[in-house]
Amino acid sequence: MADASTAVSVHSNKAVTSVYNEVKEYYGKTLKNTSDLKSNACVPPAKSIPAYVRKVIAGIHPDVVQKYYGCGLVVPECLEGFRVLDLGCGSGRDCYMLSQLVGEKGHVTGIDMTEDQLEVAQKYVDYHMQRFGYKKPNVNFVCGYIEALAEAGLEEKSYDIIISNCVMNLSPDKTSVLREAYRVLKDGGELYFSDVYSDARIPEDLKANSVLWGECLSGALWWEDLIRLAEEVGFCKPRLVTASIITVGNNELQKLLGDYKFVSATYRLFKLPKGSEKRSCLVMYNGDITGVEESFEFDAQFTFKVDEVMEVDGDVASILSNSRFAEEFTFQPQEVNTSASGGCWAKPKAVSMNPFELVQQLGSASVTASTGGCCAGQESCRN
């Protein structure tokens, strides 16, 4: 676990401090709005935005939206009444979006190190609370480093959900970001985040280029390093939700980057209680989560349709039963249902956990159930 002394050391190193200062300058002074970006790394997601999300985004002040530089859509499901932390909240767009989804009884905290961005976020707190009809604010903003949440006053096991949108790549110490996120999450909590990833480790000379770093490119993690670091910190195996290829869109920057390729990917990382059982079972989604009543797309592999029996592996079974999703599903041992229904149930998709390969699969019609079972080529079996 990262303690306060570890967090302090994160930005006492001169090289690290230099990165912080360059990022602050880039996002606080150089960029005035999204049109000032020099590449396509921080563009909105190509995936269609759900209607209920479009509705809450429409209620956010234009000045806040104009300073939004995210690379994906970070709207985890089942948020009402929960405590959410936004790492690198910037102008606060995602915080105000989630403020509406957690409701007046929930709470959203945004943390960022760039004072200019936080000024925009804090300026419109009263505006949004009045617009949302809240008697008191359910949003607050903290100036601090995402590698040093303890130093910023964020307590251990104090949040149900953490989000982050195209921010981790800007950190010079990604391991500390993950450790601190793990520390402040409650047992069963989730880190749900979108970021930029590379197809190989980026060399130091490219990392030293401030424009490439500020454009969310040269600071990108090799996607395999994310998997390794997340599990080393204590998270369960990352679940890949979706991915899309990033085209740099700038000849000068592309020449510097050479053959390196980049992808925007969204992952779910869960902090499960120690000793949690991992045993495959059958589950049935009850359809009570706002916005995804008919179908809940948990990740690229598992989509749960209401009242449909589905087989899940031990990892997913442990996540669903030990997280905020526990009350949204009915669980049944696989051997019990086998005798009752003859073993007929929906299967997960057979997709790659490599985000670059997933993009290719999503662009084809070849994504099928991982095992045919008795339902192959038939309508899904429902209870």
N, C-alpha and C positions, 0 to 999 in steps of 0.2 A: 504493500500500500504506500501511496505517496503521502508523506506528512507535511506539515507546514514548512519545516526546514528544507525539505526537498524542493518544495514549490518556490521558496525564496531564491534558491540557487539557480533556478531555471533562467532568470533574467539578470543574473549577476555577471555572466560571461559576456565579454566584450562583443564577440561575434554574434551572439544571440541578441544582445541589445541593439546591434546594428540592424539586424533583420527587423526587429520590432519597429525601430524608427523609420525604416524605409517603407514598411507596410502602412504605418500611420500616415506618413507623408502621401503615399499613393492614394489611399482611400479617404484620407481627410482633406487633402488639398488638391492633388492632381486631378482626380476624378470628380466631376461635378454631377454627372448623371450617367446612365448606362451607355449613352452614345459616345462617351469618351473612352470606352474600353477599346483596346487595340487587338483583341482576338475574340474568338467565339466561345471561349471556355466558360465565361459567366453569363450565358444566355439562358432564357427561360426554357423549361423542359418541352420536348417535342410531344410528349404524352399528353393526351387531352386532360383538362382539369375538370374534376367532377363538379356538377352543378352546385352542390351545397358549398363547395370551396370557393367557386366563382362568386357566390353570393356574399360570403364574408370578406373576400378581398375587395369587393366593390364598396364596402363600408370604410375602407382605410383612406386616410388623407393623401391626396396626390403627391405632396412633398415627401412623404415617407416612402411611397412606392417608387418615386423617381430615383431615390438613392439605393434601390435594391439591386444587389449584385449576385444573387444566388445562382446555382447551376442546376438545381433540381426542385422538386416539390416535396417539402417535408411536412406532411400532414398525417401523422399516425392516427389510427382509428381508436375509438373508445376513450375519449378524453374527458368527458364531463365529470367535474368535481375533483380532478387530479391536479397535482403540482408539477409544473413543467419548467425546465430550464433550457434556454436557448444560448448555445455557445457561439460567440461571435455574432451577436444580434444585429450589429450595424445600426441602421436607421429604425429598426423595430418593426419592419413589415410583418415578419413571421410571428412576432410576439403579439401584435394586435390581431392578426388572423386567428391565432390560437386562443387569445383572450375570449373571443366569441364562442369558441368550441368547448372550452373548459367550463364556461358559464360563470356566473357571479360567485359560486361557491368554490370554484377552482382558482388557481393562481399561476401566473407566468412571470418568470424572472429572466431578464436578458442581461448578458454580460458581454462587454466589449472593451478593448483597450484604446480605441480611437475616440478621443473626446469630441471631435467634430461630428462624428456619426451619432454619438449618444445625445448630443445637444438636439439633434433633429428628433430623435426618439422621445426624449423627455418633454420636448416642447408641446407634443400633441397628446399627452396622457389625458388631460381633462377633456379635450375635444372628443376623444374616442370613448371615454367612459360615459359622457353625456349621450353620444350617438348610440351606444349599445344599451342605454337605459340602466346603467349600474349605479347604485347608491354610493359605493366607494370603489376605488381602483382595485382591480385584480391583477395589475401589472406593475412591476418595478424594474428599474434598470440600475446596473452596478458597473462601475468602471474597474476593470481588472483584467488579469491574464487568464486565458482558458487552461494554461498549464499550471496555474496557481490558485485554484478555487478556494483552498483553505485560507490563503492570505487575503482573499477578497471577502472572507466572512461566511462562505457557504459551508454549512455543516454536513457531517457524515450522515448518510442515509436520510436525506431530507427531500429528495425528489422522486416522483414516480416515473417520469419520462424526461429524457434529454433529447433535444434536437440540435442539429447543426447543418448549415446550408453553405457548402463551398467555402469552408473556413479552415478545416484541419490542414489542408495543403499549405496554408500560409504560416503554419506554426513551425518553428525550427526544432521543436521537441515533441514529436507526435506521441511518443511513448508516455510522456507526462500527461498529455491531454487525455489519453485513454485511462491512465491510472486514476486521475482526478475525477473523471466521469464515473468510473466504477465506485470510487469512494463515496461520492455524494448520492448515488442511486440507492434506493431502498431495495431490499431483497425482492426479486421478481420484477424489478424495474427494467426499463429499456432505453438504449441509446439508438435513436432512429435518425439517420443522417445521410445526406447526399454529399458527394465530393468528387474530385477529379483524381483519376488513377492512371498510371503509366503501364506500358507493357514490359518494362525493364527498369532497373534502378537508374536514376538520373545521376550523371557524374557531377563532381563538385564545381567544375568550371561553368556549367549551365546553371547550377544552383546559385552561383555568385552573381548572375545577371539579374539586376533588380526589377527590370521590366518583365522578364519571363516569370520571375517569382510573383510579382504583383498581379500578373495575369492568370495566376493559379495553375501554371504549367510546370515550371522547373522544381517546385516544391511538392509536386504530386508523389504520393507513395506508389511503389510497385504494388499492384493489387495482392500479390502473394505475401508481401510483408504485412499488409493489414491483417490477413487471416492469422498469421503467426503472432503478431503483437497482441491482437485482441485476446487470443487464447492464453498467452503468457500472463496478461494482466489479470485474467480470471473470468472473462466473459465466455459464454458458450460459443460454439462455432457460429461465425457470422452467417446470417441469412441474406442472400442476395435478392432484392426486390425487383429492380429493373436496371437497365443500362442503355446508354446511347453513345454513339461515337462522337467525339469532339473534333471538328475540323478547325484548324487554327485560323484560317482566313486572313493571314497576313504573311506575305511572301518573305519579308525580312526576318520575322520571327521563325517562320518555318525553315528557312535556310540554317538558322542557328541550331534548331532542334534536330535537324537531319531526319533520321528514320524513326525516331521515337514516336509512338502512337499514344493517344489519350482517350479516355472514356469517362463519361459522367455516370456514376453508379450510386444507387441507394441501397444501404444495408440496414439490417436490424441486428443489434447486439443486446442480449439479455443477461442480466445478473441474476442467476438462479441461486436459491439457498444451498448451502453446502450439503452434500450428500443427497441431492435430489435424485430420485429414481428415474432412470431412462429406460422405459419399456414401451414397445410399440403397442398401439391399441386402435380402436375405432372411435371416431368422434362424429358428432352431428351439431352443426351450427344452428343456433336458435333464431337468428335473424333480427336481434334486438339492437345492434350497433347502428347508431345514427349515420345515415349516408350510404351505408352498405347493407341495407336490410335484405336484399335478395342474394347478394354474392359478395363475399369478403375475400379479396385478393391478398393473402397473407404475405406471400413472396412469389418469386418466379416459378416455384415448384408446386405450391399449394394454393388452390382457390377453393374456398368452402362455400357451397351453395346451401341456401336455407333448407333444412330438413333432409339433407342428403347425407347418407352415411359414408364416411371416408376413412381410409386407412392412413395412419400417420406413423412415422418412425419414432424411436425412443427420444431423439432430440426434440422434435416438434411436440410430442406428447408432454414432455417435461416442461417446455416453454409455456404451452397453453394452460397446463394445470397449475403452474406456479406463478402466473402473471395476472395482470388485470383482466385477461381474457377467460379466466377460469369459469366465471359465471355465464359466459356466452356460449358454452358448449356442454353437450352431454357426452360423458366418457363411458366406454364399455370395453372390457377386456376382449381381445380379438377372438379368443377361443370360445367365449360364450356366444358371440354373435355368429360364429361359423356354424354351430349346430342349429341356430334358430333360423338363419336365412340362407344356408347353403353356401356361405362364403361369397356373396355377391355385394360388392360395394365399389365406390369410386376410388381410383388410384391417382397418386400424384403424377405430374408431368415429368418426363425424363429430359431435364435441361442441364446445361453445363453451369458450374459454379464459377467458371472463368468469365468475367464480364464481357470480354472481347468476343468470346465464342457465343455468349448469350445473345448479343446484339445480332449476330448472324442467324441464330435460331429464331429469334423473334421476328426477323424479316422473312422467314420462310413458313411453310405450312407443315413442317416436319415435326413439330413439337407434339408428342403423343404421351399417353400414359406410360409410366415406367415399366409396368407389367400388365399384360393384357387382361388377365383374370377372366372371369366369366362374363364381364360387362364389355369386353372389347368389341367395338363396332356396334354397340347397342346403346339405348338410352341409359343414362346413369341410374343406378338403383337407388330408390328412395325408401325411407322407412314408412 
